[in-house]
Amino acid sequence: MPADALLVTVIVVAIFVVFALTLAWADRQTSSRRLDSDPKR
């Protein structure tokens, strides 16, 4: 596998990983607020 193809593959995988971590972080932020607000009612 040429070095440039390997570099592009690593960059694309890194972009997907960052996107997945961002979605997981945002979901955790919103779901924790939702769970915190429920017992206070």
Z-matrix of the N, CA and C atoms (Angstrom, degrees):
N
C 1 1.467
C 2 1.527 1 108.51
N 3 1.321 2 117.16 1 125.11
C 4 1.471 3 119.55 2 179.50
C 5 1.535 4 111.58 3 -62.46
N 6 1.313 5 113.66 4 154.99
C 7 1.467 6 118.95 5 -176.28
C 8 1.523 7 111.61 6 -64.73
N 9 1.328 8 118.54 7 -35.96
C 10 1.467 9 119.89 8 -178.40
C 11 1.530 10 111.13 9 -69.00
N 12 1.326 11 117.93 10 -37.45
C 13 1.464 12 120.48 11 177.19
C 14 1.526 13 110.41 12 -67.12
N 15 1.319 14 116.40 13 -38.50
C 16 1.461 15 120.29 14 177.69
C 17 1.526 16 110.56 15 -64.41
N 18 1.312 17 116.91 16 -40.90
C 19 1.464 18 121.37 17 178.99
C 20 1.524 19 110.90 18 -64.16
N 21 1.325 20 116.85 19 -43.71
C 22 1.469 21 120.33 20 178.95
C 23 1.525 22 110.22 21 -63.76
N 24 1.328 23 117.19 22 -40.96
C 25 1.462 24 120.69 23 178.63
C 26 1.520 25 111.26 24 -62.41
N 27 1.332 26 117.22 25 -43.81
C 28 1.466 27 120.92 26 179.01
C 29 1.525 28 110.57 27 -63.51
N 30 1.315 29 117.68 28 -40.29
C 31 1.469 30 120.70 29 -179.95
C 32 1.530 31 110.76 30 -66.35
N 33 1.329 32 117.40 31 -43.04
C 34 1.468 33 120.44 32 179.87
C 35 1.525 34 110.77 33 -64.37
N 36 1.327 35 117.12 34 -42.89
C 37 1.467 36 120.46 35 178.13
C 38 1.524 37 110.28 36 -63.54
N 39 1.328 38 117.22 37 -40.07
C 40 1.461 39 120.62 38 179.38
C 41 1.527 40 110.82 39 -64.05
N 42 1.329 41 117.46 40 -38.49
C 43 1.469 42 120.42 41 178.40
C 44 1.527 43 109.92 42 -63.80
N 45 1.344 44 117.73 43 -43.23
C 46 1.466 45 120.30 44 178.26
C 47 1.524 46 111.37 45 -64.29
N 48 1.316 47 117.85 46 -39.10
C 49 1.460 48 121.33 47 179.79
C 50 1.523 49 110.48 48 -65.25
N 51 1.328 50 117.01 49 -44.41
C 52 1.466 51 120.48 50 178.84
C 53 1.524 52 110.09 51 -63.50
N 54 1.322 53 117.30 52 -40.85
C 55 1.465 54 120.60 53 178.85
C 56 1.530 55 110.86 54 -63.83
N 57 1.327 56 117.29 55 -42.91
C 58 1.466 57 120.75 56 179.17
C 59 1.529 58 111.12 57 -65.16
N 60 1.330 59 116.92 58 -41.86
C 61 1.465 60 119.66 59 178.28
C 62 1.525 61 111.33 60 -65.52
N 63 1.324 62 117.25 61 -36.75
C 64 1.467 63 120.57 62 177.63
C 65 1.522 64 110.85 63 -65.10
N 66 1.328 65 116.99 64 -43.04
C 67 1.464 66 119.52 65 177.79
C 68 1.526 67 111.41 66 -64.76
N 69 1.320 68 117.03 67 -41.24
C 70 1.458 69 120.21 68 179.14
C 71 1.525 70 110.99 69 -65.05
N 72 1.324 71 117.31 70 -40.20
C 73 1.465 72 120.97 71 178.66
C 74 1.525 73 110.49 72 -65.63
N 75 1.330 74 116.96 73 -43.85
C 76 1.469 75 120.09 74 -179.71
C 77 1.524 76 110.71 75 -65.72
N 78 1.326 77 117.25 76 -39.12
C 79 1.463 78 120.22 77 178.35
C 80 1.517 79 110.69 78 -65.59
N 81 1.328 80 116.82 79 -38.44
C 82 1.463 81 119.85 80 178.86
C 83 1.527 82 110.58 81 -67.16
N 84 1.317 83 116.86 82 -38.67
C 85 1.464 84 119.96 83 179.71
C 86 1.527 85 110.71 84 -64.18
N 87 1.325 86 117.01 85 -45.44
C 88 1.462 87 119.45 86 -176.18
C 89 1.523 88 111.19 87 -74.78
N 90 1.334 89 118.26 88 -37.92
C 91 1.455 90 119.26 89 -177.81
C 92 1.528 91 111.10 90 -71.97
N 93 1.323 92 118.18 91 -31.70
C 94 1.463 93 119.41 92 178.41
C 95 1.528 94 110.47 93 -69.35
N 96 1.317 95 116.64 94 -35.84
C 97 1.469 96 118.58 95 176.49
C 98 1.518 97 110.59 96 -67.68
N 99 1.330 98 116.58 97 -38.97
C 100 1.451 99 120.96 98 179.56
C 101 1.531 100 110.54 99 -64.72
N 102 1.326 101 116.42 100 -42.41
C 103 1.473 102 119.66 101 179.16
C 104 1.525 103 111.39 102 -69.18
N 105 1.339 104 117.27 103 -34.70
C 106 1.461 105 119.67 104 178.99
C 107 1.519 106 111.47 105 -69.30
N 108 1.326 107 117.95 106 -34.44
C 109 1.464 108 120.03 107 -175.57
C 110 1.530 109 111.75 108 -78.82
N 111 1.334 110 118.30 109 -22.52
C 112 1.458 111 119.71 110 -177.63
C 113 1.526 112 113.29 111 -66.41
N 114 1.331 113 121.51 112 -47.98
C 115 1.473 114 119.69 113 -178.94
C 116 1.517 115 113.44 114 -67.92
N 117 1.320 116 118.65 115 -19.44
C 118 1.469 117 120.80 116 -176.84
C 119 1.518 118 112.07 117 -77.82
N 120 1.344 119 117.56 118 -11.16
C 121 1.471 120 119.40 119 -177.69
C 122 1.507 121 111.75 120 -71.63
